[in-house]
């Protein structure tokens, strides 16, 4: 039997209006991410896994930007975003909104991703760091806990945009509550 690629119309995706009207309880925070391509990729993953918004901090590029658009492929027009000059301001604002702040970083007490199950009904803001320096230490200190993606090779980190996709997929998959009828790859 031959397999056939599905048409976009067969994928059962949310409309932009339905996306805006629904809430997942997940926010992505980018702490001084310098690459517009990484920012665009974060938008695309945020759209794919239904994050409520991106919080862009410090030097992180903001839309509109041709470089963001190149990798986001329009997701930057669907996923809301806000910019803060400093990540600590964003963390404080999200805590005031009732989010649990999670630094995605390797720390002394970080929780390994496979041991983490998001609590249903709890809202999470996942903080991802700069391509070289990671999440700032003062931001890690302000978060409720740290979450680490296990790695098995020689490198000590993943590209930030890859980490965003892994964390968001995990949080969706372990809850087994996909935002659309069918959970299919967005890539």
N, C-alpha and C positions, 0 to 999 in steps of 0.2 A: 504494500500500500504506500502510495506517495503521500508525503506530508506537504502541506501548503501553508504559506505564510498567511496570517490573518490580515484582512484589510483594516485600516484605521477605524472604519465605521463598525467593525465587529468587536472592537475591544471594550466597549461599554464604559468609556471614560466619562468623567464628570464634565459638565459644561462649566465655563468660567463663572457663571452666575451660581451654579450649584456648589462649586468649590468655595466661593466667597461666603455662601450661606451656611456652610458646614464648619465644624470645629473639631480638631483632633486632640487639642491639649498639648501640642508639641510645637516648640519654637527653636529655631536654629540661631545661635549667636556666633558671629565671626569676629574674633579678637585680633585686630590688626593683621588680617590676611592681606598680603600685598598684591597678589595676582588677580587681575580681572577675569582671567580664564578660570581660576579656582572659584571665584565668586559666582561666575556664571554657571559653573557645574553644580555649585551648592544650590542655586535657584532651581536648576533642573531636577536634582534629587529631592529637594523640598517639595516641588510640585508632584513628582512621581509618588512620593510616600505621604503626601497631604499634610505637610507642616503648615501651621497657621500663618507664620510669617518668618522672615529673616530679620535679624537685628545686626546691622552692620556697624562696626565700631572702629574708631581711630582712622587708620590709613586704608581700611578696606574700601575698595572702589564701590561706587553706588551707581544705580541706573539714573538716567539713560547713559549707556556706554556701548559703543560698537563692539568692544572686546568682551563685555559681559554678554551681549546679545549673541555673539558668535557661538558660545557654548551653552547658553541658556535656551536658545531656540524659542524665545517667546515666553518662557516661564517667568521671566522678570516682570512681565505684564500681568501675570495671574497671581503670583505669590506676593502678598504685600511685604514691604520692607520699610524699615525706619533706620535712621543713622544717629548714633551717639558719638560725641567726640571722644569719650572715655568709656571703656568697657565696664568699669566699676559703677558708673552712672546707670548703665543698662542693667547690670545685675541687681542694683538696688530697686530700680523700677519694676523689674520682673518679680522680685521677691514681694514687693508691695502688691502686685497683682495675684499673688498666691502660687507662683511657680516654685517648684523644687529645682534648684540650680545644680547642674551636673557638669563639671569640668571633664572634658574628654582628654585625659592626660595620664601619663605614667607617673604615679606618685608612690610614696611609701605605703599608703593605705588604700590605693585604688582597688576598686572592685573589678574583677575580670568579667568581660562582657557576657560570657556564657553563664555566669552566676547571677546575672541581673535580669529581673522581670519587672517591668514597670507596673505599678499598682493601678488597677482600673479606676478611673475617675480622677486620678491625680494628674496635675499638669506639670510638664517637664520642659525646662529650657536647657539645651545641650550647648555647651560653650566649646568651640573649636579654635585652636590657636594659630599663630603665625607659622609660616612654612619652615622657618629656621629655629625660632625660639619657643614655639608651642604657646600654650596658654600662660599668660603672665602669672608669676607667683602670687601677687596680691589678689588677682582674680581667682586663682585656685583657692586661696585662703577664704575668699568671700563665698565660694560655692558650698553647697550642702555636702557633697561628696565628689569623688573622682571615679571615672569609669575608664577602663583600659581595654583596648582591643588586643587580644593575644596575638603574638607574632612568633614565627618559628625560624626565620632566616637570619642573615647577618646584619641587616639594617635595623635601626632602633625606632623607626617611625614609618608611617604611611603618608602619602600625599594627603593634604587636608581635605580635598574634594572626595577622595576615595573613602576617607574616614567618615565623612558626612553620610555617604550612601550606606556604608555598613551599619552605622548606628541607627539610622532611620529605618532600614530594612529590618534589623533585629527587633526594634521596638514595635514595629507593625506585626511582624511574624509571631513573636511570642504571645502577643495579645490575641492573635487569631481573629482579629476584627478588621478585615480589610475595608478601606473606605469605598470600594466599589464592589459590585457583585462578584466579579472574578478577579483574583489576584494574578496578574500577568506581569512579566518583565516590561519595564518602560524603556529599555535600551535596545 
